[in-house]
Amino acid sequence: MSTATTTSTAGKPIVCKAMVARAAKQPLTLETITVDPPKAGEVRVKVIANALCHTDVYTLDGCDPEGLFPCILGHEAGCIVESVGEGVTSVSPGDHVIPCYTPQCCEAQCIFCQSPKTNLCPKIRSTQGKGIMPDGSVRFKDQDGNPIYHFMGCSTMSEYTVLAEISCAKIEKEAPLDKVCLFGCGVSTGLGAVWNTCKVEVNSTVAVFGLGAVGLAVIQGAKMAGASKIIAVDINPSKFPAAIKMGATDVLDSSQLDKPVQSHIAGGLTPWGVDYSFDCTGNTQVMRAALECAHRGWGTSCVIGVAASGHEISTRPFQLVTGRVWKGTAFGGFKSRRDVPLLVERFMSGKLPIEDYITHEFNGVETTNDAIDALHGGNCLRAVVKY
């Protein structure tokens, strides 16, 4: 059983810079914080690169019912293990890891980890949703000694952070952390929605609503799965070239139609609808349109986008009676510690290119607000901040 590590900082608090979310709808503040050593079953890591995800902005904008302040956001990162707490055996100091907000405890008694049907391990869900570590405390303190909440079990908008061991996906050290950090959320989610949740087959027809990074990953995954027709839908035509590059066969500005987009796809672009549709917007009206353009008799529609708190989805029951299936996905159904290293391997072998997702790059944790501004700009897929 391993205990704390041999690094010079092991077992000691680390003082570093972090971008702290003090309140909803307010810019992050650059602060000097203290990161405590990892406790049993925990890992402290040095964050090398962090990619901005819309989920971070969603919480910062006050839309997340679990959003707590003050907190340190960030959950799509590449890190190096600095030290480990008692009992940690799967990673060691110097290992490269991707923090995963969907953990994988791998315990024999965990019916979720043992089931091939899901990746939703609940081992630390209750504390993670409360912004605390599994033992009920936090590892961050501000300069006045006040606690700062964690976020999604990751909190990677800090130069150092503490993770649960079961949230660490160990990857090969040769992989560039400022690229493969994207496998911590959005790209994996889109690919997995296609490959795991829906299991899109060769020659399938697909519609993708919302052409951010997740939507483009759905397109990439559908093309790799052999889909014959991939319809990319958005109200921002400037996103169409990227969609076509990823593999879209048709592009559609739904705001320019004189009929509901579902009627245009099912009955216009296709006789009966598409085999698979994916919502990557978080808009409940779009979720309905995605379902209703799915093929009569067997079409499947997958909800990926996260709707604002309190919003509900609706459709006529007849849509389901006539054979359509409505389903959702979290982290693309990937079992994080098992599957993220395999995605990195595919990237390193040249079989899964992801460089095109990175449209903006920044240097220093203090530039995170600039990265958020870029993400709001509309032409940003992923902004990566290198620390």
N, C-alpha and C positions, 0 to 999 in steps of 0.2 A: 504494500500500500504506500503510494507516494505521499510526501508531505510537501511543505513549501520548497521553493526551488533554490538553486545556487546563484541566481543572478544577484547583482549588488543591491538591487532595490527590493528583492524578495522579502516579504514580511513587514515591509515598511510602507507608510503612506507615500503616495506620489503626488507632487504638486504640478499641475499642468494647466494648459489653456483649454477652454471649452466654450461653445456657444450655448447659452442657456435661454430657454423659452420661459420668460417670467410671467407672461399672460397671453391669452388668446388675442389674435389680431395685432400683436406688437412685434416689431423686429427683434430678432435674437440679440442678446447682449454678450459681448466677449468678456469672459470672466476668468479669473484664476481660481481653480477649484482644487480640492484634495480628493484623491481617489484612494480609498482604503484597500488594504490587501485582500485577496480573495479568501473567503471562508471555505469550509468543507464543501466539496462538490462544485467549487467555483474556479474560474480562470480569469486572470487579469491579462489584458492584451493591449498592445500598442497599435493604435489605428493608423494605417498607412494611407488609405484612401477611402473616401465615403462618397457614394452617389446619392443625389437627391431624388426622392420618390414623392409622388403626389400624396401618398399617405402621410408623410411628414407635414406637408402643407395643409392637408385636410385637418389634421389635429391642431396645427398652429392657427388655423382660421376658426377654431372653436366648433367644428362640426362633429368631432369625435365624442360620443357620450362617455368614453373612458378617459378622455383627455384630462390630465392632471398638471397643475402648474405650482411651483416652477419645476421644469423637467429638462432633460437633455434628450433631444430628438435624434433621429438617425437610425437606420436599420439595414442599410445596403452597403456593406463595407468589406474591405480586405485588411486583415490584421496579422500581427505576429505575437505569439504567446510570450508574455514577460515573466509570469510566475503562475503557479497553480496552488490550489488549496489542498487540504488533507483529503486523501481518498481519490484524487483525480488520477486516472490511469490512461485515458484515451489520447491525451495530448501532453506535450512537454514543452518547457521553455525553448523558444526558437522555432517551434512549429508554426506553419502558416495556416490560418483558419478563416472561414467565412462565417460570421455570426448569422444564426438562423432564427427568425422570430417564431417559426414553427419548430419546436424542439422534437427530439426523438430519443426517448429514454431507453428503448430497446429491452426493457425489463420483461421477463417471461410472463408476469402477471398483468401486464398492460395489454388489455384486449384491443386497444387501438393500434399500438405498435406491432402487435402480432397479426393483425388483420391486413390482408392485401387490399381491402376495400377503402382504406382511409389513411391519411397521414396526420390526423388531428390528435396527437398525443396530448392528453390533458394534465400531465404530471405537474407542471408549474403554472397552469393556466390561471388559477385563481389569484396567485400573487402577481404574476406578470401583468394582469389587467389592472392591478392596483398600483402599479409603478414601484413595486418593491421586489427584493430578491426572495428566493424561496423561504428563507428563515424569517421573513417579515420585516427586515430592516433594509437600509439603503447603503450604498458604498460611496456616494458623492456628498460632499459638503462644500458650501460656499466659503468665502473668506471670513464670514462672521460665525462659521461653525454650524450654520443652519442646513438641514437636509435638503437634497435635491432629488426629485423622483426619477426613476428609470423609465424607459419607453420601449415597449414591445420586446423587453428582455434584451435590448441591444445598446441603445444610447451611444451611437457612434459619432455624434457631433462633438466629440471630446478626443483629445490626444491619447487618452487612456480610458478604458472602460472595463467593467467586470461583467462576466457572463456566467450563466450556468454551464457546466460541462456539457450537458445534454443539448445545448444550443450551439455547440462549436462543430462545424464541419471541417475536418482536417483535409487540406489539399496539398498537392505537390508544390514544392518550394520554387520550382522553375516558373510557375505561372505568374504573370504580371498582376499584382494585386490591384492596380489601378484600372484593370480591364475586367478581371473575373469577379470583382466586387458586384458586378451587375447580376450575378447569379444568386445574390442574397435576397432578391425579391422579384422585380418586374419581369425580367426576361424569363426567368424560371417559371413564373406564374403563367405567362402566355404560352410558352412551349408545353408545359405540363397540362394545361387545359385541353390542348389538342391531343397530346399523346397519351395522357393518363386518364383524365376525366371523361373525355368523349371518345377516345380511341378512333380518331378519324381514319377512314380506310382509303386505299388507293381509288382514284376516280370519283371521290366524293365531291359534292358542291358545298361551298362554305361562304358565309357572309360574316364580316367583321365590322362591328360598330365601334368607332373611336380609334383613331390612329396615333395614339401616343406610343410609348415604348411597349406597353403590354399588348396593344392591338397589333403592332408590327411584329412582335414575337409570335402572336397567334398566326399571322400570315406566314412568317418564316417556318413555323412548325407545320402548318398545313401544307405548304409546298414540299417540305421534306417528307411528309407523310404520303405525298402523291396525289393531293387534291387536284381535280381537273379544272375547277372553276372557283376562283377566290374573289369575292366581291368586297371591296373596301369602301366603307361608308363613313363620311365625316362631313361637317359643315365648313371645314377649312380646306379649300382646294390646294393650298400650298403644301399640304401633307401628302398629296397624291404621288409625287415622284418617288418619295421614300417607300411608299406602299408598293408601287410597281417594282422598284428595285428589289424589295423583299420577296416578291412573287405574286402580287395581286394581278389578276387577269382583267378585272373591271374596277373602275372607280366611280363613285357616286356621291354627289353633293345633295344630300337629302333636303336641304333648305330650298332648293330650286325646283322641287317637284310640285305638281299641281294635284297630287294625291298622296295618301299616306305611303311612307317608304315601304312598308310591308306589302302593300298592294302592288307597288312597282316591281318588287323583287319576285313575289309569288304571283305569277300571272303575266309579268312583263319580261323580266330578265330570265326567268325560269318558268316552266309550265305550272309547277305545283309547289314551288318553294325550294329552299336549300336543305341539304341533308343535315348540316350543322350550322348554327349561328352562335355568335359570341358577342356579349355586351361587355365592352371595356370602357364604359363611360361613367357608371354610377348613377345615371339618370333613369328613374323608374319608368318613364314613358318610352325611353329607348329600349329598356329591358322588354317591355311589352311588344314593341315593334319587332325586336329580334325573335321573340317566341313566335309571333304571328306570321313571320316570313319563313318559318321552318316547314319542311315538307309534310304535307298531309299524309298521315298513316305511319310515319316513322321519324319525322324530323326531331332533332334534339337541339335545345337552346341552352347555352351555358352562361350563367351570370358570373362575371369576374369583377366588375366595377363595384366599389363600395358606396352605397347610397348614404346620404346625410341622415343623421339621427331622426327617427320617427317616421321616415318615409316607408310606404308600403307598395308592393307590386300588385297588379290586378290584370285580369283578362277574363273573357267569357269562358266558363267551364267547357263549352263546346270545343274550344281550341285543344283541350287536353283529351276530351272524349274522342276526338277524331285523330288521336294517335301521336300528338306531339308530347315531348318530354321536356320538363323544365328542371334544370339542375344547376348547381353552383360549384365553385372550386376555391380552395385556399392554398396558396403556394403551389398551384398546379398539381396538387396531389402527390408531389414529390416527398418522400421520406428523407428529411433534410440531411442527416449525417451519412446516410447510405448513398443518396443520389447526387447531391451537390458535387462531391469529388468526381463522380462519373461525368457530369456535365463539363467540369473543368478539363477532364481528360479529353473529351470530344473537341473542346475548343483548342487545346494544345496540339491535337492531331490535325487541325485544319478542317475538321468536319462540321464545326459549329461556329461560324464567324459571328462575332458580336461587336466588332469595332465601330460599325456604322451607327450604333445606338448612341455613342458618345459624341455629342455635338458641341459641348462646352467643357472646358477644363479650367480649374482655378488652383491656386497654390496657397496653402495656409488655412488652418481652420477658421481664421478670422474673416475669410472671404465667403463664408457660407451664406450670408445674406445676399451677396451678389449672385450666388448660384440659385437662390430662391427667386430672385428677380428674373433671372434667365428662364427658369422653369415657368414662371408666370407669363413670359413673353410670347408663348404660342409656337415658337419655332425651335424649341428645345426638347429633345427626347430625354437624354440623361446628361446632367451636369455632374462631373466628377471633381471633387475637391481633394487634392493631395496634401497631406499634412507634413 
